[in-house]
């Protein structure tokens, strides 16, 4: 079964540092998403991406965040200057159709110290 | 925006019994309702979903029911097994937008 792949599985970074989280969506999927889950809390929407541009973003996705699809396979989330409250599990997801039938990746646990 | 609430937060059932988790949503425009199962430390996995044009959908031991008037939908797991133990998240979306609004999750514990 096709999978969404995320790297790294765990990243520890110092506050104020930049991090890039990487995702390889399923190859025939057209819609890409980033969600995050703070420990013990609900999964929260960050951003959706289609046709090489952001289609929707949440209030969490401020100027510190950016997404990119640098080539035909990778989809990245960059946090420019990490804060302690950015510590969370970040999930990438992709879907063939808009907002339907997501496949989530296994997540990157980001720890900001 | 859409607000999704889940009840109860924790549910313990004896193996073989049924488990029911209920979610309510706020936006009457929402028309897509998936359920995800998340085992400890793993990714959320889609287990069943329903669109607003149907009232019920079944897949083996799992079913989802939708009441559009009351704006709630429920997950039903019959003949529960220990491997059903996980956190279950409901979500809601309007097909025209690009985000899922998740509930806070239910911890289901199946007691052997």
Interface residues (C-beta under 8 A of the other chain):
Chain A: X31 X33 X35 X41 X42 X43 X44 X45 X48 X50 X55 X56 X58 X91 X98 X99 X100 X101 X102 X103 X104 X105 X106 X107
Chain B: X32 X34 X36 X42 X43 X44 X45 X46 X49 X89 X91 X93 X95 X97 X98 X99 X100 X101 X102 X103 X104 X105
